[in-house]
Amino acid sequence: MSAAAQAGHRAHWSSRWAFVLATAGSAIGLGNIWKFPYMAGENGGGAFVLIYFVCIVLIGLPVMMTEIMLGRRAQRNPVAAMERLAREAAAPRAWKLVGVLGVFTGAVILSFYSVVAGWMLDYLMRAGAGRFHGMGPQEAKAAFGDLLANPYELALWHTVFMFLTMGVVAYGVTRGLERATKIMMPALAAILLVLVGYGLARGDMAGAAAFLFHPDFSRLSPQGVLAAMGQAFFSLSLGMGAVMVYGSYLQRHISIARVSVYVAAADTAFALLAGLAVFSIVFAHGMGPAAGPGLVMQTLPIAFGAMPGGTALGALFFLLVVFAAWTSAISIAEPGIAWMVENLRLKRGRACAAFGVVVWLVGVAALLSFNVWEGFRIFGRSVFDALDYLASNILLPLGGLAIVIFGAWVMRQTHAREELDLDEGWFKAWRLAARYLAPVAIALVFLNLIGLLPGA
């Protein structure tokens, strides 16, 4: 009897599209709307986008299929899933530590992710109040600096965002996760299309399209290639158990390959549309694309403050960013909540309260590193930067690498065939990518992130 058959009653997504919307919501977050545009801007535009797309197909898709496969096979939270699958494969029980790593990674990421999402909530209020009007570069820099220097304001928005996140997760799979994403994902798409429409009507859409879709490989360095590989991996929310636990709620008759393609396509489309919307506005106001992380918090407010209808457009943009962060945050929290419900036998509401308080406290330490604890360092980094470095540069790549190695090398091939249900040619293609291409690529990204590659 398969692990799935032994799992007993378990909540499931109501349909294939419910899973696609929820998993796409997990993937589409700050990385698409904030990080992707500025990384493309820093790494030459079209060449970066092309490498990114190739890596989504060759790395992101195989790893996503593997993570969904493990979750659906086990029908458990990541910790229990890896323990059960290791037992089924006659492998060491230590593989369950991959699940522990995923739950821990999610908690670390959510702690500082909520702080950043709080910035977006604050800027949503500023945009709606028309406070970007007439803003210049110095004013934009000072406004963001003043926000970071105010621990009470940062704590307020961090708290609001954590309440929003845990409020959704507390309602469970169908009433919470699924219902929220069915509302927010269409809203995300609608807002993004309005912004792209504005770019077509009033912005420099031709310049934005040329920048994003005409590759100039002379502007792409080896570090840019590795950055594109890393962005393709991180953009799909892989390596932290979120996709695995979402896969555990997936009904068995639904094709893993098909839904993985849909999610990857939606994630990539959102990233590209966000890039078009952002750069059409940036170029129309004579600004450069290589503004780095300040693109959203300092460059765009200047543009919104100078354009007709900028108050409404700025509010729409930051509402888009908040919704994207929210859908991602609920998926990041779910592995930990599922583990507490299934292993500690806590009711979901209590699990959300306990998990939320712990993550909130770590987030408070992160936000204090911008002001009260500014001089405190962990291995030379502020608390916020240390959490970001630990999660992004170490935990996520290690988690993704372990997941794909287990699925392609440890899990019984007959079980992988049963779950993926692919034609022989496609199964061999997945196995090749999952066994060789993805591990090597993730290992290179990992080595680059921790500075062990030449030129890193």
C-alpha positions as CSV (number, residue, x, y, z in Angstrom):
1,M,0.0,0.0,0.0
2,S,1.4,3.4,-0.9
3,A,2.1,6.1,1.6
4,A,-0.7,8.2,0.2
5,A,-3.2,5.4,0.7
6,Q,-2.1,5.0,4.3
7,A,-2.4,8.7,5.1
8,G,-6.1,8.6,6.0
9,H,-8.4,11.7,5.7
10,R,-6.6,14.9,4.7
11,A,-7.8,18.2,3.4
12,H,-7.3,18.7,-0.3
13,W,-7.5,21.5,-2.8
14,S,-10.9,21.6,-4.4
15,S,-9.5,21.5,-7.9
16,R,-6.4,21.6,-10.0
17,W,-6.8,25.3,-10.5
18,A,-7.1,25.9,-6.8
19,F,-3.7,24.3,-6.4
20,V,-2.2,26.3,-9.3
21,L,-3.5,29.6,-7.9
22,A,-2.2,28.8,-4.4
23,T,1.2,27.6,-5.6
24,A,1.5,30.5,-8.0
25,G,0.6,32.8,-5.1
26,S,3.4,31.2,-3.2
27,A,5.8,31.8,-6.0
28,I,4.7,35.3,-7.0
29,G,5.9,37.5,-4.2
30,L,8.4,40.3,-3.6
31,G,10.9,38.4,-5.6
32,N,8.9,39.0,-8.8
33,I,7.8,42.6,-8.3
34,W,10.7,44.0,-6.3
35,K,13.7,41.8,-6.9
36,F,13.3,40.6,-10.5
37,P,13.1,44.1,-12.1
38,Y,16.1,45.5,-10.2
39,M,18.2,42.3,-10.9
40,A,17.4,42.5,-14.6
41,G,18.3,46.2,-14.4
42,E,21.7,45.5,-12.8
43,N,22.5,42.6,-15.2
44,G,21.9,43.9,-18.6
45,G,18.2,43.3,-19.1
46,G,17.3,40.9,-22.0
47,A,20.3,38.6,-21.6
48,F,19.5,38.2,-17.9
49,V,15.9,37.5,-18.8
50,L,16.8,34.9,-21.4
51,I,19.1,33.0,-19.0
52,Y,16.4,33.3,-16.3
53,F,13.8,31.7,-18.6
54,V,16.2,28.8,-19.6
55,C,16.9,28.2,-15.9
56,I,13.2,28.1,-15.0
57,V,12.7,25.3,-17.6
58,L,15.9,23.3,-16.9
59,I,16.2,23.8,-13.1
60,G,13.0,25.3,-11.6
61,L,10.5,22.9,-13.2
62,P,12.3,19.7,-12.4
63,V,12.8,20.8,-8.7
64,M,9.2,21.9,-8.4
65,M,7.9,18.6,-9.8
66,T,10.1,16.8,-7.4
67,E,9.0,18.8,-4.4
68,I,5.3,18.4,-5.3
69,M,5.9,14.7,-5.9
70,L,7.4,14.1,-2.4
71,G,4.5,16.0,-0.7
72,R,1.7,14.2,-2.6
73,R,3.4,10.8,-2.1
74,A,3.6,11.2,1.7
75,Q,0.5,13.2,2.3
76,R,2.2,14.8,5.3
77,N,3.9,18.0,6.5
78,P,7.6,18.2,5.3
79,V,9.1,16.6,8.5
80,A,6.8,13.6,8.6
81,A,6.8,13.4,4.8
82,M,10.6,13.0,4.6
83,E,10.6,10.5,7.4
84,R,7.8,8.4,5.8
85,L,9.4,8.5,2.3
86,A,12.8,7.6,3.7
87,R,11.3,4.6,5.4
88,E,9.5,3.6,2.2
89,A,12.8,3.8,0.3
90,A,14.7,1.9,3.0
91,A,16.9,5.0,3.5
92,P,18.3,6.5,6.7
93,R,15.7,8.2,8.9
94,A,18.0,11.2,9.0
95,W,16.4,12.3,5.8
96,K,13.6,13.8,7.9
97,L,16.1,16.5,8.8
98,V,15.4,17.9,5.3
99,G,11.8,18.5,6.4
100,V,13.1,20.1,9.7
101,L,15.3,22.3,7.6
102,G,12.3,23.4,5.5
103,V,10.2,24.3,8.5
104,F,13.1,26.2,10.1
105,T,13.9,28.0,6.8
106,G,10.3,29.1,6.4
107,A,10.2,30.5,10.0
108,V,13.5,32.4,9.4
109,I,12.3,33.8,6.0
110,L,8.9,34.9,7.3
111,S,10.5,36.8,10.2
112,F,12.3,39.3,8.0
113,Y,9.9,39.0,5.0
114,S,7.1,40.3,7.2
115,V,9.3,43.3,8.0
116,V,9.9,44.1,4.3
117,A,6.1,43.6,3.7
118,G,5.5,46.1,6.4
119,W,7.5,48.6,4.4
120,M,5.2,48.1,1.5
121,L,2.1,48.6,3.7
122,D,3.6,51.8,4.9
123,Y,4.3,53.0,1.4
124,L,0.8,51.9,0.3
125,M,-0.6,54.4,2.9
126,R,1.9,57.1,1.8
127,A,1.0,56.6,-1.9
128,G,-2.7,56.8,-1.2
129,A,-2.2,60.0,0.8
130,G,-0.4,61.6,-2.1
131,R,2.9,62.0,-0.2
132,F,5.0,61.2,-3.2
133,H,3.8,64.3,-5.0
134,G,6.8,66.5,-6.0
135,M,9.3,64.1,-4.3
136,G,12.9,64.4,-5.4
137,P,15.8,62.0,-5.0
138,Q,16.9,63.4,-1.6
139,E,13.4,63.4,-0.3
140,A,12.8,59.8,-1.4
141,K,16.0,58.7,0.3
142,A,15.2,60.6,3.5
143,A,11.7,59.2,3.6
144,F,12.9,55.7,3.5
145,G,15.6,56.4,6.0
146,D,13.1,58.0,8.4
147,L,10.9,54.9,8.1
148,L,13.9,52.6,9.0
149,A,14.9,54.8,11.9
150,N,11.4,54.5,13.5
151,P,11.1,51.2,15.4
152,Y,7.5,51.8,16.5
153,E,6.3,52.4,12.9
154,L,8.2,49.4,11.6
155,A,6.8,47.2,14.5
156,L,3.3,48.4,13.8
157,W,3.4,47.4,10.1
158,H,5.2,44.1,10.9
159,T,2.5,43.3,13.4
160,V,-0.3,44.1,11.0
161,F,1.2,41.9,8.3
162,M,1.7,39.0,10.7
163,F,-1.9,39.2,11.7
164,L,-3.0,39.3,8.1
165,T,-0.9,36.2,7.3
166,M,-1.8,34.1,10.4
167,G,-5.5,35.1,10.0
168,V,-5.6,33.4,6.6
169,V,-3.6,30.3,7.6
170,A,-5.7,29.7,10.7
171,Y,-8.7,28.9,8.5
172,G,-7.1,25.9,6.9
173,V,-6.7,24.7,3.4
174,T,-10.0,25.3,1.7
175,R,-11.5,28.1,3.9
176,G,-8.2,29.9,4.4
177,L,-5.4,29.3,1.8
178,E,-7.6,28.5,-1.1
179,R,-10.3,31.1,-0.6
180,A,-7.6,33.8,-0.1
181,T,-5.7,33.0,-3.2
182,K,-8.9,32.8,-5.3
183,I,-9.5,36.4,-4.4
184,M,-6.0,37.8,-4.3
185,M,-4.5,36.2,-7.4
186,P,-7.1,37.6,-9.8
187,A,-6.8,40.9,-8.0
188,L,-3.0,40.7,-8.5
189,A,-3.4,40.0,-12.2
190,A,-6.0,42.8,-12.6
191,I,-3.8,45.4,-10.9
192,L,-0.7,44.4,-12.8
193,L,-2.6,44.6,-16.1
194,V,-3.8,48.1,-15.2
195,L,-0.1,49.2,-14.5
196,V,1.0,47.6,-17.8
197,G,-1.9,49.5,-19.5
198,Y,-0.7,52.7,-18.0
199,G,2.8,51.9,-19.3
200,L,1.4,51.4,-22.8
201,A,-0.6,54.7,-22.7
202,R,1.8,57.0,-20.8
203,G,5.1,55.3,-20.2
204,D,8.0,54.3,-22.4
205,M,6.8,50.7,-23.1
206,A,8.9,50.4,-26.2
207,G,12.1,51.2,-24.2
208,A,11.0,48.7,-21.5
209,A,10.3,46.0,-24.0
210,A,13.6,46.6,-25.8
211,F,15.5,46.5,-22.5
212,L,13.9,43.2,-21.3
213,F,13.6,41.3,-24.6
214,H,16.6,42.2,-26.7
215,P,19.6,40.3,-25.3
216,D,22.9,42.0,-25.2
217,F,25.3,39.4,-23.9
218,S,28.2,41.8,-23.7
219,R,26.4,43.3,-20.7
220,L,26.0,40.0,-18.9
221,S,28.9,38.8,-16.6
222,P,29.4,35.3,-15.2
223,Q,28.0,36.7,-11.9
224,G,24.9,37.8,-13.8
225,V,24.4,34.2,-15.1
226,L,24.7,32.8,-11.6
227,A,22.3,35.5,-10.4
228,A,19.8,34.5,-13.1
229,M,20.1,30.9,-12.0
230,G,19.6,31.8,-8.4
231,Q,16.6,34.0,-9.2
232,A,14.9,31.2,-11.2
233,F,15.3,28.8,-8.2
234,F,14.2,31.3,-5.5
235,S,11.4,32.8,-7.5
236,L,9.4,29.5,-7.4
237,S,9.5,29.3,-3.6
238,L,11.5,26.0,-3.7
239,G,13.7,24.5,-1.0
240,M,11.7,25.4,2.1
241,G,8.8,22.9,2.2
242,A,6.1,25.3,1.0
243,V,5.6,23.6,-2.3
244,M,6.0,20.2,-0.6
245,V,3.2,20.8,1.9
246,Y,1.0,22.3,-0.9
247,G,1.7,19.2,-2.9
248,S,0.5,17.1,0.1
249,Y,-3.0,18.6,-0.4
250,L,-3.0,17.8,-4.1
251,Q,-5.5,15.2,-5.3
252,R,-4.0,12.1,-6.9
253,H,-5.7,12.3,-10.3
254,I,-4.1,15.7,-11.1
255,S,-1.0,15.8,-13.3
256,I,2.1,17.1,-11.4
257,A,3.9,18.0,-14.6
258,R,1.0,20.0,-15.9
259,V,0.3,22.0,-12.8
260,S,4.1,22.6,-12.4
261,V,4.2,24.1,-15.9
262,Y,1.2,26.3,-15.2
263,V,2.7,27.6,-12.0
264,A,6.1,28.3,-13.6
265,A,4.4,30.0,-16.5
266,A,2.3,32.2,-14.2
267,D,5.4,33.1,-12.1
268,T,7.4,34.0,-15.1
269,A,4.6,36.0,-16.7
270,F,4.1,38.0,-13.5
271,A,7.8,38.8,-13.3
272,L,8.0,39.9,-16.9
273,L,4.8,42.0,-16.7
274,A,6.1,43.6,-13.5
275,G,9.4,44.4,-15.3
276,L,7.5,46.0,-18.2
277,A,5.3,48.1,-15.8
278,V,8.3,49.2,-13.7
279,F,10.7,50.0,-16.5
280,S,8.1,51.8,-18.7
281,I,7.6,54.2,-15.8
282,V,11.3,54.5,-15.0
283,F,12.4,55.1,-18.6
284,A,9.5,57.6,-19.2
285,H,11.0,59.8,-16.4
286,G,14.6,59.6,-17.6
287,M,15.8,57.3,-14.8
288,G,18.3,54.5,-15.1
289,P,17.3,50.8,-14.8
290,A,20.2,49.8,-12.5
291,A,18.9,51.4,-9.3
292,G,19.4,48.2,-7.3
293,P,17.2,47.4,-4.3
294,G,16.2,51.0,-4.0
295,L,14.3,50.8,-7.3
296,V,10.9,50.2,-5.6
297,M,11.4,52.2,-2.4
298,Q,13.3,55.3,-3.7
299,T,13.2,55.4,-7.6
300,L,9.5,54.6,-8.2
301,P,8.1,57.0,-5.6
302,I,9.8,59.9,-7.5
303,A,8.3,58.8,-10.7
304,F,4.8,58.4,-9.2
305,G,5.1,61.8,-7.6
306,A,5.9,63.4,-11.0
307,M,3.3,61.8,-13.2
308,P,-0.4,62.6,-13.8
309,G,-2.6,60.3,-11.7
310,G,0.5,59.2,-9.8
311,T,-1.3,59.1,-6.5
312,A,-3.8,56.4,-7.7
313,L,-1.1,54.6,-9.7
314,G,1.3,54.5,-6.8
315,A,-1.3,53.2,-4.5
316,L,-2.2,50.5,-7.0
317,F,1.4,49.5,-7.4
318,F,2.0,49.1,-3.6
319,L,-1.3,47.3,-3.2
320,L,0.0,44.9,-5.8
321,V,3.2,44.4,-3.9
322,V,1.4,43.9,-0.6
323,F,-0.9,41.3,-2.1
324,A,2.0,39.5,-3.7
325,A,3.9,39.4,-0.3
326,W,0.7,38.2,1.5
327,T,0.1,35.2,-0.8
328,S,3.7,34.2,-0.4
329,A,3.8,34.6,3.3
330,I,0.8,32.3,3.9
331,S,2.6,29.6,2.0
332,I,5.8,30.2,3.9
333,A,4.0,29.7,7.2
334,E,2.0,26.6,6.2
335,P,4.8,24.0,6.6
336,G,5.4,25.0,10.2
337,I,1.7,25.2,11.0
338,A,1.0,21.8,9.4
339,W,3.9,20.2,11.4
340,M,2.5,21.7,14.7
341,V,-1.1,20.5,13.9
342,E,0.0,17.0,12.7
343,N,2.8,16.2,15.1
344,L,2.1,18.3,18.2
345,R,-1.7,17.7,17.9
346,L,-2.4,21.4,18.3
347,K,-5.6,23.0,16.9
348,R,-4.8,25.1,13.9
349,G,-5.7,28.4,15.6
350,R,-3.4,27.7,18.5
351,A,-0.6,26.5,16.2
352,C,-0.9,29.8,14.2
353,A,-0.8,31.8,17.4
354,A,2.3,30.0,18.7
355,F,4.1,30.0,15.4
356,G,3.1,33.6,14.7
357,V,4.4,34.9,18.1
358,V,7.8,33.2,17.7
359,V,8.3,34.5,14.1
360,W,7.0,38.0,15.2
361,L,9.6,38.2,18.0
362,V,12.4,37.3,15.6
363,G,11.1,39.9,13.2
364,V,11.1,42.5,15.9
365,A,14.8,41.8,16.4
366,A,15.3,42.2,12.7
367,L,13.6,45.6,12.5
368,L,15.4,46.9,15.5
369,S,18.7,46.3,13.7
370,F,17.9,49.3,11.5
371,N,17.7,51.7,14.6
372,V,18.0,50.7,18.3
373,W,20.3,47.8,17.7
374,E,22.1,49.3,14.7
375,G,25.5,48.6,16.2
376,F,24.9,45.0,17.1
377,R,26.5,42.5,14.8
378,I,26.3,38.7,14.2
379,F,29.4,37.7,12.3
380,G,29.8,41.2,11.0
381,R,26.1,41.5,9.9
382,S,23.1,43.2,11.4
383,V,20.3,40.9,12.6
384,F,18.2,41.6,9.5
385,D,21.1,40.9,7.1
386,A,22.2,37.8,9.1
387,L,18.7,36.3,8.8
388,D,18.6,37.2,5.1
389,Y,22.0,35.7,4.4
390,L,21.3,32.6,6.4
391,A,18.1,31.9,4.6
392,S,18.8,33.0,1.1
393,N,22.5,32.0,0.8
394,I,22.6,28.8,2.9
395,L,19.3,27.3,4.0
396,L,17.3,27.6,0.7
397,P,20.0,26.2,-1.6
398,L,20.7,23.3,0.8
399,G,17.1,22.5,1.2
400,G,16.5,22.5,-2.6
401,L,19.6,20.4,-3.2
402,A,18.6,17.8,-0.6
403,I,15.0,17.6,-2.0
404,V,16.1,17.1,-5.6
405,I,18.8,14.5,-4.6
406,F,16.3,12.6,-2.5
407,G,13.6,12.6,-5.2
408,A,16.0,11.6,-8.1
409,W,18.5,9.4,-6.3
410,V,16.9,7.9,-3.1
411,M,13.2,7.6,-3.8
412,R,12.3,4.3,-5.5
413,Q,12.1,4.9,-9.3
414,T,8.8,2.9,-9.4
415,H,7.2,5.3,-6.9
416,A,8.5,8.4,-8.8
417,R,7.0,6.9,-12.0
418,E,3.7,6.3,-10.2
419,E,3.5,9.9,-8.9
420,L,4.7,11.8,-12.0
421,D,2.8,9.5,-14.5
422,L,4.8,10.7,-17.5
423,D,5.5,9.2,-20.8
424,E,8.9,7.4,-20.9
425,G,10.6,10.1,-22.8
426,W,9.4,12.9,-20.5
427,F,10.2,10.8,-17.4
428,K,13.8,10.3,-18.6
429,A,14.0,14.1,-19.3
430,W,12.8,14.8,-15.7
431,R,15.2,12.3,-14.3
432,L,18.2,13.7,-16.2
433,A,17.4,17.2,-15.1
434,A,16.7,16.3,-11.5
435,R,19.7,14.0,-11.2
436,Y,22.4,16.1,-12.9
437,L,21.4,19.5,-14.2
438,A,19.5,20.9,-11.2
439,P,21.9,19.6,-8.5
440,V,24.9,21.1,-10.3
441,A,23.2,24.4,-10.9
442,I,22.0,24.7,-7.3
443,A,25.5,23.8,-6.1
444,L,27.0,26.6,-8.3
445,V,24.4,29.1,-7.0
446,F,25.2,28.0,-3.4
447,L,29.0,28.3,-3.9
448,N,28.5,31.7,-5.5
449,L,26.3,33.0,-2.8
450,I,28.7,32.1,0.0
451,G,31.6,33.5,-2.0
452,L,33.5,30.3,-2.9
453,L,33.5,30.8,-6.7
454,P,36.2,32.9,-8.4
455,G,35.0,36.4,-8.8
456,A,32.2,36.0,-6.3
